[in-house]
Amino acid sequence: MKIFVFLAVKLQVLGVGIDQQAISKIQRNARIITDYEVFCLVKAFGVITDEILQEEA
């Protein structure tokens, strides 16, 4: 759960108003994620967009 708090804070610094509950829903595929949120997640994780959007095998 601490990772959700940390990620929520990083995203808020990037201008995305998202809380840890919303992040949990995204992880469980229970919430749609916007293109802007994807962009900010890429920046927060320090990865490229392809890594975020890659389907699991």
N, C-alpha and C positions, 0 to 999 in steps of 0.2 A: 504493500500500500504506500510505502514511503516514496517509491519511484513515481507513483501517480501525482503525489504532492509536488515533487521536484519538477516533473514534466509540466504540470499545470503552472507553476511559477515561471518556468522558462518560456512557456507559450504566452503568458500574460505580459512578460517583458517584451515579447515580439509583437504585442498588440492583439493577441487572440484572447478574448474573454471566455475562458474554458476552465471548468473545475475538475477535480479528480474523479467525480462521479461520471461526468461526461466522457472522460478519457477511458474509464473502465467500460462504459457502454460501447465506445468505438472498438476497443479491444475484443469485445464479445460479439461484434457485428450487430449490435442492437441500436446503433445510431449512425445516421449518414454523416459522412465527413465532407466538408466543402473543399473546393480547390485551394482556397486561401489557407485553410487549416493544414492541408497536405504540404503546401509550400513551407509553412512555419514548422511543421514536424520535421521536414527534411533539414531545415536549418538547425533546429534544436538537437537532432540526433547527429548532425555532422555527416550525413550520407548524401548520396545522389538520389534523385527522384526514382530512377529505375529500381533501386533497392527497396524503396518503400512500396512501390506498386507491383512488385514481383509476386506472382501467385505461388502459393505453397504447392509442393508436389504431392 
